[in-house]
Amino acid sequence: MLGAIWSIGTSVGSRGIGLVGTLLLTRFLDPDTYGEASLAYLVVASTQTISNCGLPQFLVAKPKEGRSAAFHASFYFVLLGMLGLALSVIFRRPLGLALLSPNLAGYVPGFALAGLCERFVVIQDAIQVRQMRFRSLSLQRSMGEALYAIVSVTLAWRGLGGYAIVWASIARSGSRLISLSATTERREWLEPCRITWQRTRDMFRFGLPMSVGAIANYGARRWDNLLIARYFGPGTQGVYNLAYNFADIPATQIGETIGDVLVPSFAKMESDERRKKALILALRIMMLIVAPLAVGLGMVAPELVRTFFNDSWSRRSIGVMMMILSGLSVVRPIGWVGSSYLQVKDRPRIIMILEVAKTATLLVLISLFAHVGRVPSYRVYYACGAVGVAFALSAFSYLYAISKVDGTPLATLVLPLLTPVLACVPMAFAVFEFQRLVVRFGRMYHPVILVGEIIVGILVFIPSAFLIAPGPTRELIGLLRSARARRREKKTDDAAPPAENAA
């Protein structure tokens, strides 16, 4: 959990830089251009995910496997990735026509080059996660995101349009490849060994079910964009994609980070009882952090849009989409934590089934909700609501599966998650009343209103958390104090002279 705290801290900082970059990017790119570039990235990233085969997960979940396993994983991962990237380049024009985005084809080769760098990045990333080097890993990820923001905004300002995103992706992947190669021991993943059928079979036996689950998980996060583009066009898809990315910040930057840390942490725990307690603790603290951020983001979304987005984006009702989609951030991290736990419990097939069911439910609900209602312009809002419903059902299915695997009562897993959500109710009410007060007293500058909403939310949520969710609040404070104490001890030990010098 201390590794998660460090990772979250650096992740939030880098995400802040990324947010500023994205907001500036919307000043230079219209929704249609942004939508087509994001669809091209989606095509390449989908082939990357499909050719994953669960090999990075194998390295992280099996820390006791030797260098031979790492070389096997590296060999197959790069080989399959090159094949997938080649297919995405070959079929880019038919895919562009199918998605009503003919300009998509021009962006794909650049994203494929960035994807090739990522194949080497992911393996070295998994090696460092397996070694629990979260500080090094977090800093390198943060630097890559910062570079992406700087390059994309600069090139968009210079008039490169959607290609600004392409070159920024290449810069991010290339910089991460250089930094990881400099900090990861090459023997850990590049030391040659003989490729054997036994090792290959064991690796893919574990990895393929995990890969199906990973593909389904990615599909649940990204393939909704394909349906939105098909039903509403690339411009609406660009707005939807940006609204989703903003609404998904709490889940991605906190829930996913905790999930990354928990896999090696759970794997190193010898006792099942310790794993169960750690699981419940992780769920409670994660919900205490994620829920207020997600609810608060939904409450301030309209003012956020008025403050930072220009008319080409606000006319497409990005604020309404953001409000609706922010609900998914409350529940989606539950699936990541549950997946991490089941992965270490060696239940990849359960993960596969749950992830496939989630993706199928999401795509079916979007297809149905996209045709609901008599007003065509409102149908995209119903599609956004379908996303939240699908992720809520998935979160409950993970908790139910864990209760069956461990024999833990379902109420023991569900009830501790309710109090952090209830603690957000006073905060949401206070922000709503502040918004009404602002309307009553006349016009104010939008940035001033936005800052006021954030301050009111923070001031109300802190006492609400202590009153309504005292257990998770005290646990989080205890972990923060423990992390601070350990950091002080480490500084003291580093500053102390060796014993022989002192003598």
C-alpha positions as CSV (number, residue, x, y, z in Angstrom):
1,M,0.0,0.0,0.0
2,L,2.9,2.4,0.6
3,G,4.0,1.7,-3.0
4,A,0.5,2.7,-4.1
5,I,0.7,5.9,-2.1
6,W,4.0,6.9,-3.9
7,S,2.7,5.8,-7.3
8,I,-0.6,7.8,-6.8
9,G,1.3,10.9,-5.7
10,T,3.5,11.0,-8.8
11,S,0.7,9.9,-11.0
12,V,-1.5,12.7,-9.9
13,G,1.3,15.2,-10.5
14,S,1.9,13.9,-14.1
15,R,-1.8,13.7,-14.7
16,G,-2.2,17.3,-13.7
17,I,0.4,18.3,-16.4
18,G,-1.5,16.0,-18.8
19,L,-4.8,17.7,-18.0
20,V,-3.3,21.2,-18.7
21,G,-1.9,19.9,-21.9
22,T,-5.2,18.4,-23.0
23,L,-7.1,21.6,-22.2
24,L,-4.6,23.6,-24.2
25,L,-4.8,21.0,-27.0
26,T,-8.5,21.6,-27.4
27,R,-7.8,25.3,-28.2
28,F,-6.0,24.2,-31.4
29,L,-7.9,21.1,-32.4
30,D,-11.6,20.8,-33.3
31,P,-13.7,17.8,-32.2
32,D,-13.6,16.1,-35.7
33,T,-9.8,16.2,-35.9
34,Y,-9.4,15.1,-32.3
35,G,-11.9,12.3,-32.9
36,E,-10.2,10.9,-36.0
37,A,-6.8,11.0,-34.4
38,S,-8.1,9.2,-31.3
39,L,-9.8,6.6,-33.5
40,A,-6.5,5.9,-35.3
41,Y,-4.8,5.5,-31.9
42,L,-7.6,3.1,-30.9
43,V,-7.0,0.9,-33.9
44,V,-3.3,0.6,-33.1
45,A,-3.8,0.1,-29.4
46,S,-6.4,-2.5,-30.0
47,T,-4.0,-4.6,-32.0
48,Q,-1.4,-4.1,-29.3
49,T,-3.8,-5.4,-26.7
50,I,-5.0,-8.4,-28.8
51,S,-1.4,-9.5,-29.3
52,N,-0.6,-9.1,-25.6
53,C,-1.3,-12.8,-24.7
54,G,-1.0,-12.1,-21.0
55,L,2.8,-12.2,-21.1
56,P,3.5,-9.1,-19.0
57,Q,0.9,-10.3,-16.4
58,F,2.8,-13.6,-16.3
59,L,6.0,-11.8,-15.3
60,V,4.4,-9.7,-12.6
61,A,2.2,-12.5,-11.1
62,K,5.1,-15.1,-11.1
63,P,8.0,-13.2,-9.4
64,K,9.8,-16.4,-8.5
65,E,10.2,-17.4,-12.2
66,G,13.8,-16.9,-13.5
67,R,15.4,-15.1,-16.3
68,S,14.5,-17.8,-18.7
69,A,10.8,-17.0,-18.3
70,A,11.5,-13.3,-18.8
71,F,13.4,-14.0,-22.1
72,H,10.6,-16.2,-23.3
73,A,8.1,-13.5,-22.6
74,S,10.2,-10.8,-24.2
75,F,10.7,-12.9,-27.4
76,Y,7.0,-13.8,-27.9
77,F,5.7,-10.4,-26.8
78,V,7.8,-8.4,-29.3
79,L,7.2,-11.0,-32.1
80,L,3.4,-11.0,-31.7
81,G,3.4,-7.2,-31.3
82,M,5.2,-6.6,-34.6
83,L,2.7,-8.9,-36.4
84,G,-0.3,-7.0,-34.9
85,L,1.2,-3.6,-35.8
86,A,1.8,-4.7,-39.3
87,L,-1.8,-5.8,-39.7
88,S,-3.1,-2.4,-38.4
89,V,-1.0,-0.6,-41.0
90,I,-2.1,-2.9,-43.8
91,F,-5.8,-2.6,-43.1
92,R,-5.9,1.0,-42.0
93,R,-7.9,2.3,-45.0
94,P,-10.8,-0.2,-44.9
95,L,-11.0,0.5,-41.1
96,G,-11.2,4.2,-41.7
97,L,-14.0,3.8,-44.2
98,A,-15.9,1.5,-41.8
99,L,-15.6,4.0,-39.0
100,L,-16.7,7.0,-41.2
101,S,-13.2,8.5,-40.7
102,P,-11.2,8.5,-44.0
103,N,-8.4,10.6,-42.5
104,L,-7.7,7.9,-39.9
105,A,-5.4,6.1,-42.3
106,G,-2.8,8.9,-42.3
107,Y,-2.4,8.7,-38.6
108,V,-1.9,4.9,-38.1
109,P,1.7,4.5,-39.3
110,G,3.0,7.0,-36.7
111,F,1.0,5.4,-33.9
112,A,2.4,2.1,-35.0
113,L,5.9,3.3,-34.6
114,A,5.1,4.5,-31.1
115,G,3.5,1.1,-30.5
116,L,6.7,-0.7,-31.5
117,C,8.6,1.2,-28.8
118,E,5.9,0.3,-26.3
119,R,6.5,-3.4,-26.9
120,F,9.9,-3.0,-25.3
121,V,8.6,-0.6,-22.7
122,V,5.9,-2.9,-21.4
123,I,8.3,-5.8,-20.8
124,Q,10.8,-3.6,-18.9
125,D,7.9,-2.0,-17.0
126,A,6.7,-5.4,-15.9
127,I,10.2,-6.3,-14.7
128,Q,10.4,-3.2,-12.5
129,V,6.9,-3.9,-11.2
130,R,7.9,-7.5,-10.3
131,Q,10.9,-6.0,-8.5
132,M,8.5,-3.5,-6.7
133,R,10.6,-0.5,-7.9
134,F,7.5,1.7,-7.9
135,R,9.4,4.9,-7.2
136,S,11.6,4.6,-10.3
137,L,8.7,3.4,-12.4
138,S,6.4,6.2,-11.3
139,L,8.9,8.9,-12.1
140,Q,9.6,7.6,-15.5
141,R,5.9,7.4,-16.3
142,S,5.4,10.9,-15.1
143,M,8.2,12.3,-17.3
144,G,6.8,10.5,-20.3
145,E,3.3,12.1,-19.7
146,A,4.9,15.5,-19.2
147,L,6.8,15.2,-22.5
148,Y,3.6,14.1,-24.3
149,A,1.8,17.2,-23.1
150,I,4.5,19.6,-24.1
151,V,5.1,18.1,-27.6
152,S,1.4,17.8,-28.4
153,V,0.5,21.3,-27.5
154,T,3.5,22.8,-29.1
155,L,3.0,21.0,-32.4
156,A,-0.8,21.7,-32.4
157,W,0.0,25.4,-31.9
158,R,2.3,25.2,-34.9
159,G,-0.5,23.9,-37.0
160,L,0.2,20.2,-37.3
161,G,-3.4,19.2,-36.4
162,G,-4.0,15.6,-35.5
163,Y,-0.3,14.8,-36.3
164,A,0.6,16.7,-33.2
165,I,-0.9,13.8,-31.2
166,V,1.0,11.3,-33.3
167,W,4.4,12.9,-32.8
168,A,3.7,13.4,-29.1
169,S,3.0,9.7,-28.7
170,I,6.2,8.8,-30.5
171,A,8.1,11.2,-28.1
172,R,6.5,9.7,-25.0
173,S,7.1,6.0,-26.0
174,G,10.7,6.8,-27.2
175,S,11.6,8.6,-24.0
176,R,10.2,5.8,-21.8
177,L,12.1,3.3,-23.8
178,I,15.4,5.1,-23.3
179,S,14.8,5.7,-19.5
180,L,13.6,2.1,-18.8
181,S,16.5,0.6,-20.8
182,A,18.9,2.7,-18.7
183,T,17.4,1.6,-15.4
184,T,16.4,-2.0,-16.0
185,E,19.1,-4.6,-15.9
186,R,19.3,-6.2,-19.4
187,R,20.1,-9.6,-18.0
188,E,16.6,-9.6,-16.5
189,W,14.9,-9.8,-19.8
190,L,17.4,-10.0,-22.7
191,E,19.8,-12.7,-21.5
192,P,19.5,-15.3,-24.3
193,C,18.3,-18.8,-23.6
194,R,17.0,-21.7,-25.5
195,I,13.3,-21.4,-26.3
196,T,11.6,-24.6,-25.0
197,W,8.1,-26.0,-25.6
198,Q,7.6,-26.7,-21.9
199,R,8.3,-23.1,-20.8
200,T,6.2,-21.7,-23.8
201,R,3.3,-24.0,-22.9
202,D,3.3,-23.0,-19.2
203,M,3.5,-19.3,-20.0
204,F,0.7,-19.3,-22.5
205,R,-1.5,-21.6,-20.4
206,F,-1.4,-18.8,-17.7
207,G,-1.3,-15.9,-20.1
208,L,-4.0,-16.7,-22.7
209,P,-6.9,-16.6,-20.3
210,M,-5.4,-13.5,-18.8
211,S,-5.1,-12.1,-22.3
212,V,-8.7,-12.7,-23.1
213,G,-9.6,-10.9,-19.9
214,A,-7.2,-8.0,-20.8
215,I,-8.7,-7.7,-24.3
216,A,-12.2,-7.6,-22.9
217,N,-11.1,-5.1,-20.2
218,Y,-9.6,-2.9,-22.9
219,G,-12.6,-3.3,-25.1
220,A,-14.8,-2.1,-22.2
221,R,-12.7,1.0,-21.9
222,R,-12.2,1.8,-25.6
223,W,-14.4,-0.1,-28.0
224,D,-17.4,2.0,-27.0
225,N,-15.7,4.8,-29.0
226,L,-16.2,2.6,-32.1
227,L,-19.9,2.4,-31.5
228,I,-20.2,6.1,-30.7
229,A,-18.3,7.0,-33.9
230,R,-20.5,4.6,-35.9
231,Y,-23.8,5.9,-34.5
232,F,-23.0,9.6,-34.0
233,G,-20.0,10.5,-36.2
234,P,-16.3,11.2,-35.4
235,G,-17.0,14.7,-34.1
236,T,-19.3,13.4,-31.3
237,Q,-16.9,10.6,-30.7
238,G,-14.1,13.0,-30.1
239,V,-16.2,14.9,-27.6
240,Y,-17.3,11.7,-25.9
241,N,-13.7,10.4,-25.8
242,L,-12.5,13.5,-24.1
243,A,-15.4,13.6,-21.7
244,Y,-14.7,10.0,-20.8
245,N,-11.0,10.5,-20.3
246,F,-11.7,13.4,-17.9
247,A,-14.4,11.5,-16.0
248,D,-12.2,8.5,-15.8
249,I,-9.3,10.3,-14.2
250,P,-10.1,9.2,-10.6
251,A,-10.4,5.6,-11.6
252,T,-7.4,5.5,-13.9
253,Q,-4.9,7.5,-11.8
254,I,-5.9,5.9,-8.4
255,G,-7.7,2.6,-9.0
256,E,-5.4,1.4,-11.8
257,T,-2.3,2.4,-9.8
258,I,-3.5,0.5,-6.7
259,G,-4.2,-2.5,-8.9
260,D,-0.7,-2.4,-10.4
261,V,0.8,-2.3,-6.9
262,L,-1.4,-5.0,-5.5
263,V,-0.4,-7.8,-7.9
264,P,3.2,-8.1,-6.7
265,S,2.2,-7.2,-3.1
266,F,-0.5,-10.0,-3.0
267,A,2.0,-12.4,-4.7
268,K,4.6,-11.9,-1.9
269,M,2.1,-12.6,0.9
270,E,2.4,-16.1,2.2
271,S,-0.9,-16.2,4.1
272,D,-4.4,-16.2,2.5
273,E,-5.7,-14.5,5.6
274,R,-3.3,-11.6,5.1
275,R,-4.4,-11.4,1.5
276,K,-8.1,-11.2,2.5
277,K,-7.4,-8.4,5.0
278,A,-5.2,-6.5,2.5
279,L,-8.0,-6.8,-0.1
280,I,-10.7,-5.3,2.2
281,L,-8.3,-2.6,3.3
282,A,-7.4,-1.7,-0.3
283,L,-11.1,-1.6,-1.4
284,R,-12.1,0.7,1.6
285,I,-9.2,3.2,1.1
286,M,-9.5,3.2,-2.7
287,M,-13.2,4.0,-2.4
288,L,-12.5,6.8,0.1
289,I,-10.1,8.4,-2.3
290,V,-11.9,7.8,-5.6
291,A,-15.6,8.4,-4.7
292,P,-15.2,12.1,-3.7
293,L,-13.0,12.8,-6.7
294,A,-15.5,11.2,-9.1
295,V,-18.6,12.8,-7.5
296,G,-16.9,16.2,-7.2
297,L,-15.7,16.1,-10.8
298,G,-19.3,15.4,-11.9
299,M,-20.6,18.3,-9.9
300,V,-18.1,20.9,-11.2
301,A,-18.1,19.6,-14.8
302,P,-20.4,22.3,-16.3
303,E,-18.2,25.1,-14.8
304,L,-15.0,23.3,-15.8
305,V,-16.2,23.3,-19.4
306,R,-17.2,27.0,-19.3
307,T,-13.8,27.9,-17.9
308,F,-11.5,25.9,-20.2
309,F,-13.2,24.7,-23.3
310,N,-14.0,26.8,-26.4
311,D,-17.3,27.0,-28.2
312,S,-16.5,24.2,-30.6
313,W,-16.4,21.8,-27.7
314,S,-19.0,23.3,-25.4
315,R,-21.6,23.4,-28.1
316,R,-21.4,19.6,-28.3
317,S,-22.5,19.4,-24.6
318,I,-19.2,17.9,-23.3
319,G,-20.1,19.0,-19.8
320,V,-23.3,16.9,-19.7
321,M,-21.4,13.9,-20.9
322,M,-18.7,14.4,-18.3
323,M,-21.4,14.6,-15.5
324,I,-23.0,11.4,-16.6
325,L,-19.7,9.5,-17.2
326,S,-18.2,10.5,-13.9
327,G,-20.3,7.9,-12.2
328,L,-18.2,5.1,-13.7
329,S,-15.2,6.3,-11.8
330,V,-16.9,5.4,-8.5
331,V,-17.3,1.7,-9.3
332,R,-14.8,0.9,-12.0
333,P,-11.7,0.6,-9.7
334,I,-13.4,-2.2,-7.8
335,G,-12.8,-4.4,-10.9
336,W,-9.1,-3.6,-11.0
337,V,-8.6,-4.5,-7.4
338,G,-10.7,-7.6,-7.8
339,S,-8.8,-8.7,-10.9
340,S,-5.4,-8.2,-9.1
341,Y,-6.6,-10.4,-6.2
342,L,-8.0,-13.2,-8.5
343,Q,-4.9,-13.1,-10.6
344,V,-2.7,-13.9,-7.6
345,K,-5.2,-16.5,-6.5
346,D,-4.5,-18.2,-9.9
347,R,-8.0,-17.8,-11.2
348,P,-7.4,-16.3,-14.6
349,R,-10.4,-18.0,-16.1
350,I,-12.7,-16.3,-13.7
351,I,-11.2,-13.0,-14.7
352,M,-11.6,-13.9,-18.4
353,I,-15.3,-14.7,-17.9
354,L,-16.0,-11.5,-15.9
355,E,-14.2,-9.2,-18.4
356,V,-15.8,-10.8,-21.4
357,A,-19.2,-10.4,-19.8
358,K,-18.5,-6.8,-18.9
359,T,-17.5,-5.9,-22.5
360,A,-20.4,-7.7,-24.0
361,T,-22.8,-5.9,-21.5
362,L,-21.3,-2.5,-22.3
363,L,-21.5,-2.9,-26.0
364,V,-25.0,-4.3,-26.0
365,L,-26.3,-1.6,-23.6
366,I,-24.7,1.2,-25.7
367,S,-26.3,-0.2,-28.9
368,L,-29.7,-0.3,-27.2
369,F,-29.5,3.1,-25.4
370,A,-28.2,4.8,-28.6
371,H,-31.6,4.3,-30.1
372,V,-33.7,5.3,-27.1
373,G,-35.7,8.5,-27.1
374,R,-37.5,10.7,-29.6
375,V,-34.9,13.5,-29.5
376,P,-31.8,12.4,-31.5
377,S,-29.5,14.8,-29.8
378,Y,-30.3,13.3,-26.4
379,R,-29.5,9.7,-27.4
380,V,-25.7,10.1,-26.8
381,Y,-26.6,10.9,-23.2
382,Y,-28.4,7.7,-22.8
383,A,-25.4,5.9,-24.3
384,C,-23.2,7.6,-21.7
385,G,-25.6,6.3,-19.0
386,A,-25.2,2.8,-20.3
387,V,-21.5,2.9,-19.6
388,G,-22.1,3.6,-15.9
389,V,-24.7,0.8,-15.6
390,A,-22.3,-1.7,-17.3
391,F,-19.4,-0.9,-14.9
392,A,-21.6,-1.0,-11.9
393,L,-22.7,-4.5,-12.8
394,S,-19.1,-5.6,-13.4
395,A,-18.0,-4.3,-10.0
396,F,-20.7,-6.3,-8.3
397,S,-19.8,-9.4,-10.3
398,Y,-16.2,-9.2,-9.1
399,L,-17.2,-8.9,-5.5
400,Y,-19.5,-11.8,-5.9
401,A,-16.8,-13.9,-7.5
402,I,-14.3,-13.1,-4.7
403,S,-16.9,-14.0,-2.1
404,K,-17.4,-17.4,-3.7
405,V,-13.6,-18.1,-4.2
406,D,-12.7,-17.2,-0.6
407,G,-15.9,-18.1,1.2
408,T,-16.1,-14.5,2.4
409,P,-19.7,-13.2,2.9
410,L,-20.6,-10.8,0.2
411,A,-21.8,-8.2,2.8
412,T,-18.3,-8.1,4.2
413,L,-17.0,-6.9,0.9
414,V,-19.9,-4.6,-0.1
415,L,-20.9,-2.8,3.1
416,P,-17.5,-1.2,3.8
417,L,-17.7,0.5,0.4
418,L,-21.0,2.2,1.0
419,T,-19.9,4.7,3.8
420,P,-17.3,6.5,1.6
421,V,-19.9,7.0,-1.1
422,L,-22.5,8.2,1.5
423,A,-19.9,10.7,2.7
424,C,-20.0,12.3,-0.7
425,V,-23.7,13.2,-0.4
426,P,-23.2,16.3,1.9
427,M,-20.4,17.5,-0.4
428,A,-22.6,17.2,-3.6
429,F,-25.5,19.0,-1.8
430,A,-23.2,21.8,-0.7
431,V,-21.7,22.3,-4.2
432,F,-25.2,22.3,-5.6
433,E,-26.4,25.0,-3.2
434,F,-23.3,27.1,-3.9
435,Q,-24.2,26.9,-7.6
436,R,-27.7,28.1,-6.9
437,L,-26.3,31.0,-4.7
438,V,-24.0,32.1,-7.6
439,V,-27.0,32.2,-10.0
440,R,-29.0,34.3,-7.5
441,F,-26.3,36.9,-7.0
442,G,-25.5,37.5,-10.6
443,R,-22.6,37.0,-13.0
444,M,-19.1,36.0,-11.8
445,Y,-16.0,35.0,-13.6
446,H,-16.1,31.3,-14.4
447,P,-12.7,30.5,-12.9
448,V,-13.7,32.1,-9.7
449,I,-16.9,30.0,-9.6
450,L,-14.9,26.8,-10.3
451,V,-12.4,27.5,-7.5
452,G,-15.3,28.3,-5.2
453,E,-17.0,25.0,-6.0
454,I,-13.8,23.0,-5.4
455,I,-13.2,24.8,-2.0
456,V,-16.7,24.2,-0.8
457,G,-16.5,20.5,-1.8
458,I,-13.3,20.0,0.1
459,L,-14.4,21.9,3.2
460,V,-17.6,19.8,3.4
461,F,-16.2,16.4,2.5
462,I,-13.4,16.3,5.2
463,P,-15.7,16.5,8.2
464,S,-18.3,14.2,6.4
465,A,-15.6,11.6,5.9
466,F,-14.8,11.6,9.6
467,L,-18.4,11.4,10.6
468,I,-19.9,9.0,8.0
469,A,-16.8,6.9,7.1
470,P,-14.5,7.1,10.2
471,G,-12.9,3.6,9.7
472,P,-11.5,4.1,6.2
473,T,-10.5,7.7,7.0
474,R,-8.5,6.7,10.1
475,E,-6.9,3.8,8.1
476,L,-5.8,6.2,5.3
477,I,-4.4,8.7,7.8
478,G,-2.5,5.8,9.5
479,L,-1.0,4.7,6.2
480,L,0.1,8.2,5.4
481,R,1.7,8.6,8.8
482,S,3.4,5.2,8.5
483,A,4.8,6.2,5.0
484,R,6.1,9.5,6.4
485,A,7.7,7.8,9.4
486,R,9.5,5.3,7.2
487,R,10.7,8.0,4.9
488,R,12.2,9.9,7.8
489,E,13.8,6.7,9.1
490,K,15.3,6.1,5.7
491,K,16.7,9.6,5.5
492,T,18.2,9.2,9.0
493,D,19.8,5.9,8.1
494,D,21.2,7.4,4.9
495,A,22.7,10.4,6.8
496,A,24.2,8.3,9.6
497,P,28.0,7.5,9.2
498,P,29.0,3.9,8.9
499,A,29.8,2.2,12.2
500,E,33.5,1.8,11.6
501,N,33.8,5.6,10.8
502,A,31.9,6.5,13.9
503,A,34.2,4.3,16.0
